[in-house]
């Protein structure tokens, strides 16, 4: 069944409504992103055709939008700007990687005594890894909306982007270990090959897309033409990601998840740091980003299954609280170790509450790869991610304001 014209029309209307409601919400001091999600979710629940259209559009539209957001994320990682913040970024990433999966995994294990030990451990590992995922799209959108700039903002962007690489790599290992716990073991060679395959293929894809994007940005064409072509280049990233995953499965015999967002972020870093016109790259991305956010987050909302999420609300609330506590403990400790200012130690954890695309994709993988217990665990994780999507922008914006990195004039607009 193909995507019909009426689906395109419906999706366009829903996105337009989401944009309008988002603008009204912004005047009432409400971040736009949760509003886009909510409008999409309501539309998906009310109009079956809209939800069907979103499901069909996901690989064609939403993944391209996600890749474009990856360009935006990469464009912020300019080496000379990020380098002074490497130590706190590393401390933040290492601390979260240890604490959050440990706390979430322990809770999942304790709350599933009716399952076999191997399945309990597998579920705990998978849930802990997915809950570690952050959200570059939401972080970038909130930072852009707030016009935030400064050391803390660079810390948040750097840690969020680096964590995306960590989570994708870690999930590949966790998936294989979980399969081994359930079915009887996996080899060390496969684990090593999986991690190396994720990193090498992501770098290769990022290099290919980055070279193309850099060439486009350095042409003397009008900005509107370059922006349109940039969407096409984002589509290349969206195509390369599953193609590389399939190649690894067929040629290397490993099941890995190559993320279009990761490929695009690497490409964005290449262009931001090795182009003659970095200011043009930033200008074009910033001009297009608001429209991209409306489409991406509205489509994300359309794809949510509210009935299943409501059914899993209790368990999701427990995971949400556990993750929040994990972020607080890990971030506070990391910022104290690297001697960040007191205000940063106090509020840094709030900046990492948002979750989005990659976590949803990983949760779907769990449901597919583990048909016995995966669907139920996946639904709980998705419900938790939705909570983080809805509340994360509020936490992040409050952290940015608390550190004083939101310009006064923009703060007045937001308030």
Beta strands, then each sheet from edge to edge (+ up, - down):
end
